[in-house]
Amino acid sequence: MMSSTAGLVSIGGNSTSGVVTVASAQPVDHEKIYQWISELSNAESRENALLELSKKREVVPDLATMLWHSFGAIAALLQEIITVYPTINPPTLTAHQSNRVCNALALLQCVASHQETRTAFLAANIPLFLYPFLHTTSTSKTRPFEYLRLTSLGVIGALVKTDEQQVINFLLTTEIIPLCLRIMESGSELSKTVATFILQKILLDETGLSYICQTYDRFSHVAMILGKMVLSLAKEQSARLLKHVIRCYLRLSDNPRAREALRQCLPDQLKDNTFASCLKDDKSTRNWLTQLLKNLEPTPGGLTPQPQ
C-alpha cells in the first residue's frame, strides 16, 4: 500500500488525481520547513524531507516561493524525477520509487499552482520533465506507474486550472495534446478523467480551440478518441468522465468547421437515451448535451447556426 503523498488536482469539487494528503491542524513551524528544504540538497536526508514537505504543502501558503528561491531545492526535485527515468523501459518501477518521486511531483505541483512562481516554472520548461511518465500508458499498467501518471497529470491539471493564457501558450508548444489523447484512449478511468479535463481546458481557450481545429489531422485525432471514449462509456458508464467528454464536444461545436464535421461523426449514443440514467442527477451536463445537439442541427438553407 502506497502512502498518501501523491499530487492532487480537484476537478469540479472531486479529487481526480493522485492521493489526498490530510492536512495537519498543527501550527506551521517555518524554521522546520526551511530545515526540510535545506535537507533536499542532501541525498541521505532527501527522502524524509520530501515526505514531510509534501504533507505540509496545503497548509503552508508560501511553500512554493520558499522552494523556488531556496538554493538547490528545485534542482533536487528534478534530480528525483530524472533518477527514475531508467525504470520506465523496461518497466521496473517499484512502489517505493513511485511514492518517492510522487512526493517530489507534489511539491512541483505546489510551485506550478502558485501565482508568484508559475511564470518562472513555465519559463524553465519544468513540465517537460514529466512527459516521459505520460508516455508509459501502453507499456505499464502496474499501480506504481499509474500513481506516477496520475501525479504527473495532476501537475499539468493544476496549471490549466488557472485559466491563464501563458499556460495554454506554453502547452501548445509541447506534445501534451497527443499525450493526453493516448491516456484518454487507454488509461485508467481516473487518468482518463484528468487527461480529458486538461484537453477540455485547452479547448475552452480560444487559442487552444483554433489550434486543434486548424488542421483536419488534429481535429480528426481528437474526434476519433472522443468517439472511442463514448463507445467505451456506453458499456461502462462514468458520469464524471462523461461530463468532460461532452464538454469537449460542445466546445468543438463552437468552431464552424468542426461543427460541420461533428454533424457526420457524433456518436449515436449521444443522440439517444444511452446515457439518460447516467446523467439524471447532473443537470449541467444534460444542458451541455442538449446545447451540443442543438448546435449540430441542420438549419434551413444549409446555414450554420452560430455558437452560443
C-alpha positions in Angstrom: 0.0 0.0 0.0 1.4 3.4 -1.0 1.4 6.3 1.4 -0.9 9.2 0.8 1.6 11.7 -0.5 0.9 12.0 -4.3 -0.3 15.1 -6.0 -3.8 16.2 -6.1 -5.9 18.2 -8.6 -9.5 18.9 -7.8 -12.0 19.0 -10.7 -15.4 20.3 -10.0 -15.0 19.6 -6.4 -13.9 16.0 -6.9 -10.4 14.7 -6.2 -9.4 13.1 -9.5 -5.7 12.8 -9.4 -3.3 11.2 -7.1 -3.9 10.6 -3.4 -5.0 13.2 -0.9 -2.7 14.0 2.0 -4.6 15.0 5.1 -3.5 18.5 6.2 -2.2 18.8 9.7 -4.1 21.1 12.0 -0.9 21.9 13.9 0.7 25.4 13.5 3.4 25.6 10.9 7.0 25.9 12.1 8.7 27.9 9.3 12.1 27.1 10.7 11.3 23.4 10.4 10.1 23.9 6.8 13.3 25.6 5.9 15.3 22.9 7.5 13.5 20.3 5.4 14.0 22.4 2.3 17.7 22.5 3.1 17.8 18.8 3.6 16.6 18.3 0.0 20.1 19.0 -1.1 21.5 16.1 0.9 21.0 12.7 -0.7 20.8 10.9 2.7 18.1 13.2 4.2 16.2 14.0 1.0 13.6 11.2 1.1 12.3 12.2 4.6 12.4 15.8 3.6 10.3 15.1 0.6 7.8 13.2 2.7 7.5 15.9 5.4 7.2 18.8 2.9 4.6 17.0 0.8 2.5 16.7 3.9 2.7 20.4 4.6 2.1 21.7 1.0 -1.6 22.5 1.7 -1.0 24.2 5.0 2.0 26.4 4.1 0.7 29.1 1.6 4.2 30.3 0.7 5.8 26.9 0.3 6.1 27.4 -3.4 8.1 30.6 -3.1 10.2 29.1 -0.3 11.1 26.1 -2.5 11.7 28.2 -5.7 14.0 30.7 -4.0 16.0 28.2 -1.9 19.3 27.2 -3.4 19.3 23.7 -4.9 15.7 22.8 -3.9 14.2 22.7 -7.4 17.3 21.0 -8.8 16.9 18.3 -6.1 13.2 17.8 -7.1 14.2 17.4 -10.8 17.0 15.0 -9.8 14.4 12.8 -8.1 12.4 12.8 -11.4 15.4 12.0 -13.6 16.6 9.3 -11.3 13.6 7.1 -12.1 13.8 7.5 -15.9 15.7 4.2 -16.3 12.9 2.3 -14.7 10.5 3.3 -17.5 11.8 1.0 -20.1 12.0 -1.8 -19.3 9.3 -1.1 -16.7 10.8 -1.9 -13.3 9.5 1.0 -11.2 8.8 -0.2 -7.6 6.1 1.1 -5.3 8.7 2.7 -3.1 10.4 4.5 -6.0 7.0 5.7 -7.3 6.0 7.0 -3.9 9.2 8.9 -3.5 9.1 10.6 -6.9 5.3 11.4 -6.4 6.3 13.4 -3.3 8.7 15.4 -5.5 6.0 15.9 -8.1 3.5 17.0 -5.4 5.9 19.8 -4.5 6.4 20.8 -8.1 2.6 20.9 -8.4 2.7 23.3 -5.5 5.1 25.5 -7.4 3.0 25.2 -10.6 -0.1 26.3 -8.7 1.3 29.4 -7.1 0.8 32.8 -8.9 4.3 34.1 -8.0 6.2 31.0 -9.2 4.1 29.8 -12.2 5.7 32.0 -14.8 9.2 31.0 -13.9 8.1 27.4 -13.6 7.0 27.5 -17.3 10.0 29.5 -18.4 12.2 26.8 -17.0 10.3 24.2 -19.1 9.8 22.1 -16.0 6.6 20.4 -17.2 8.7 18.7 -19.9 10.5 16.6 -17.3 7.1 15.0 -16.6 6.3 13.9 -20.1 8.3 10.7 -20.1 5.9 9.5 -17.3 2.9 10.2 -19.5 4.3 8.1 -22.3 4.0 4.9 -20.1 0.3 4.3 -20.6 0.7 1.4 -23.1 3.9 0.0 -21.6 2.9 -0.5 -17.9 -0.4 -0.8 -16.2 1.0 -1.5 -12.7 0.0 0.5 -9.7 3.3 2.3 -9.3 3.2 3.6 -12.9 -0.5 4.6 -12.5 0.3 6.7 -9.4 3.2 8.3 -11.3 0.9 9.1 -14.3 -1.8 10.5 -12.1 0.5 12.7 -10.1 2.2 14.0 -13.3 -1.2 14.7 -14.8 -2.0 16.5 -11.5 0.8 19.0 -12.1 -0.5 19.8 -15.7 -4.1 19.9 -14.4 -3.0 22.4 -11.7 -1.5 24.6 -14.5 -4.6 24.6 -16.8 -6.9 25.1 -13.8 -5.6 28.7 -13.5 -7.1 29.6 -16.9 -4.0 31.6 -17.7 -3.2 32.4 -21.4 0.6 31.8 -20.8 -0.2 28.2 -19.6 -2.1 27.4 -22.8 0.5 29.1 -25.0 3.2 27.0 -23.3 1.4 23.7 -23.6 0.6 24.2 -27.3 4.3 24.3 -28.0 4.7 20.8 -26.4 3.3 17.4 -27.1 0.7 17.5 -24.3 -2.3 17.1 -26.6 -1.2 13.7 -28.1 -0.1 12.5 -24.7 -3.5 13.3 -23.2 -5.2 11.6 -26.2 -3.2 8.5 -25.6 -4.1 8.4 -22.0 -7.8 9.1 -22.8 -7.8 6.1 -25.1 -6.0 3.5 -22.9 -5.5 4.9 -19.3 -7.4 4.0 -16.2 -10.7 5.8 -15.6 -9.0 8.3 -13.2 -6.2 9.0 -15.6 -8.7 9.4 -18.5 -10.7 11.9 -16.4 -7.8 14.1 -15.6 -6.4 13.9 -19.2 -9.8 14.8 -20.6 -10.1 17.7 -18.2 -6.7 19.0 -19.5 -7.9 18.8 -23.1 -11.2 20.5 -22.1 -9.3 23.4 -20.6 -7.2 23.8 -23.7 -10.3 23.7 -25.9 -12.0 26.3 -23.7 -9.2 28.8 -24.6 -9.7 30.5 -28.0 -6.1 29.8 -29.0 -6.4 26.2 -28.0 -9.7 25.7 -29.9 -8.2 27.3 -33.0 -5.0 25.2 -32.7 -6.9 21.9 -32.6 -9.3 22.9 -35.4 -6.6 24.4 -37.6 -5.9 21.1 -39.5 -8.0 18.1 -40.3 -5.5 15.7 -38.8 -5.6 17.5 -35.4 -9.3 17.6 -35.3 -9.9 14.1 -36.5 -7.5 12.7 -34.0 -9.4 14.4 -31.1 -12.8 13.5 -32.6 -11.7 9.8 -33.0 -10.5 9.5 -29.4 -13.6 11.2 -28.0 -15.8 8.9 -30.2 -14.0 5.8 -28.8 -14.5 7.1 -25.3 -18.2 7.4 -25.9 -18.4 3.8 -27.1 -16.5 2.6 -24.1 -18.6 4.7 -21.7 -21.8 3.2 -23.2 -20.6 -0.1 -21.9 -19.1 1.1 -18.6 -20.7 4.3 -17.6 -18.9 7.0 -15.6 -20.8 10.3 -15.1 -17.5 12.1 -14.0 -15.7 11.1 -17.2 -18.7 11.6 -19.5 -19.1 15.1 -18.2 -15.7 16.2 -19.6 -16.2 14.3 -22.9 -19.5 16.1 -23.5 -17.9 19.5 -22.6 -15.1 18.8 -25.1 -17.7 18.0 -27.9 -19.7 21.1 -27.0 -16.7 23.4 -27.2 -15.6 21.8 -30.5 -19.1 22.7 -31.9 -18.3 26.4 -31.4 -15.9 26.1 -34.3 -17.7 26.2 -37.7 -15.5 23.6 -39.5 -15.5 21.3 -36.5 -19.3 21.7 -36.2 -19.8 20.7 -39.7 -17.6 17.6 -39.2 -19.4 16.7 -36.0 -22.7 16.5 -37.8 -21.3 13.5 -39.6 -19.3 11.8 -36.8 -21.0 12.5 -33.5 -21.6 9.0 -31.9 -25.3 7.9 -31.9 -25.0 7.1 -28.2 -25.0 10.9 -27.5 -28.2 11.3 -29.6 -30.4 8.7 -28.0 -31.1 7.8 -24.4 -27.9 5.7 -23.8 -26.7 8.0 -21.0 -30.1 9.1 -19.6 -29.7 7.3 -16.3 -26.1 8.2 -16.0 -26.9 11.9 -16.3 -30.2 12.0 -14.4 -28.6 13.8 -11.5 -26.3 16.1 -13.5 -28.3 19.0 -14.8 -25.3 21.0 -16.1 -24.1 18.1 -18.2 -27.6 17.4 -19.5 -27.8 21.0 -20.6 -24.4 20.8 -22.3 -25.6 17.8 -24.2 -28.9 19.5 -25.2 -26.9 22.5 -26.4 -24.5 20.3 -28.4 -27.3 18.6 -30.2 -29.0 21.9 -30.9 -25.7 23.3 -32.3 -25.5 20.4 -34.7 -29.0 20.6 -36.0 -29.1 21.3 -39.8 -30.7 24.6 -40.5 -33.0 25.7 -43.4 -31.0 26.6 -46.5 -27.9 24.9 -45.1 -27.0 27.9 -42.9 -24.7 27.0 -40.0 -26.1 28.1 -36.6 -23.8 30.5 -34.7 -22.1 29.3 -31.5 -23.9 30.3 -28.3 
